[in-house]
């Protein structure tokens, strides 16, 4: 009769170990073999590695977060919507406006009518550059998008431009949500 309690005790010990060890082992395999989507809440395309735009840094401007757009040679609906979005995004930041600036990059081939439109907005800064510098900064990444740039001049997120104005406004909400998240998490800029 003494044999039965020992067997039950050993079984109970193994069950106890399994209850605590099994979740740890499963978690290790889940992380190691990417069995789940990691918790990414950004709505834009994360650029990994980030793109370095320090060549356009100006000592006249303090470090800040940026919305960035490159003006193409022909400014169609997508371009016009992006310029409008840059202005609206900055305005929508409210009390956080002093931490963010809207910037467009203008090349010699950029659409002059679009640059005239940008000049109408007082809160959008224009950086003049050449095609070679733009190609060096963006490498293999397409420039037809709105980008978020951190305070160290690293381009970190990309958002596709929209052809339809209603879609552009809705898409701007995603950009604004991501910018608010980084501003909340960042103490810089």
Secondary structure in CASP SS format (residue, H / E / C, confidence):
PFRMAT SS
TARGET T0000
AUTHOR 0000-0000-0000
METHOD secondary structure of the structure
MODEL  1
X C 1.00
X H 1.00
X H 1.00
X H 1.00
X H 1.00
X H 1.00
X H 1.00
X H 1.00
X H 1.00
X H 1.00
X H 1.00
X H 1.00
X H 1.00
X H 1.00
X H 1.00
X H 1.00
X H 1.00
X H 1.00
X H 1.00
X H 1.00
X H 1.00
X H 1.00
X H 1.00
X H 1.00
X H 1.00
X H 1.00
X H 1.00
X H 1.00
X H 1.00
X H 1.00
X H 1.00
X H 1.00
X C 1.00
X C 1.00
X C 1.00
X C 1.00
X C 1.00
X C 1.00
X C 1.00
X C 1.00
X C 1.00
X C 1.00
X C 1.00
X C 1.00
X E 1.00
X E 1.00
X E 1.00
X E 1.00
X E 1.00
X E 1.00
X E 1.00
X E 1.00
X C 1.00
X H 1.00
X H 1.00
X H 1.00
X C 1.00
X C 1.00
X C 1.00
X C 1.00
X C 1.00
X C 1.00
X C 1.00
X C 1.00
X E 1.00
X E 1.00
X E 1.00
X E 1.00
X E 1.00
X E 1.00
X C 1.00
X C 1.00
X C 1.00
X C 1.00
X C 1.00
X C 1.00
X H 1.00
X H 1.00
X H 1.00
X H 1.00
X H 1.00
X H 1.00
X H 1.00
X H 1.00
X H 1.00
X H 1.00
X H 1.00
X H 1.00
X H 1.00
X H 1.00
X H 1.00
X H 1.00
X C 1.00
X H 1.00
X H 1.00
X H 1.00
X H 1.00
X H 1.00
X H 1.00
X E 1.00
X E 1.00
X E 1.00
X E 1.00
X E 1.00
X E 1.00
X E 1.00
X C 1.00
X C 1.00
X C 1.00
X C 1.00
X C 1.00
X H 1.00
X H 1.00
X H 1.00
X H 1.00
X H 1.00
X H 1.00
X H 1.00
X H 1.00
X H 1.00
X C 1.00
X C 1.00
X C 1.00
X E 1.00
X E 1.00
X E 1.00
X E 1.00
X E 1.00
X C 1.00
X C 1.00
X H 1.00
X H 1.00
X H 1.00
X H 1.00
X H 1.00
X H 1.00
X H 1.00
X H 1.00
X C 1.00
X C 1.00
X C 1.00
X C 1.00
X C 1.00
X C 1.00
X E 1.00
X E 1.00
X E 1.00
X E 1.00
X E 1.00
X C 1.00
X C 1.00
X C 1.00
X C 1.00
X E 1.00
X E 1.00
X E 1.00
X E 1.00
X E 1.00
X E 1.00
X E 1.00
X C 1.00
X C 1.00
X C 1.00
X C 1.00
X H 1.00
X H 1.00
X H 1.00
X H 1.00
X H 1.00
X H 1.00
X H 1.00
X H 1.00
X H 1.00
X H 1.00
X H 1.00
X H 1.00
X H 1.00
X H 1.00
X H 1.00
X H 1.00
X H 1.00
X H 1.00
X H 1.00
X H 1.00
X H 1.00
X C 1.00
X C 1.00
X C 1.00
X C 1.00
END
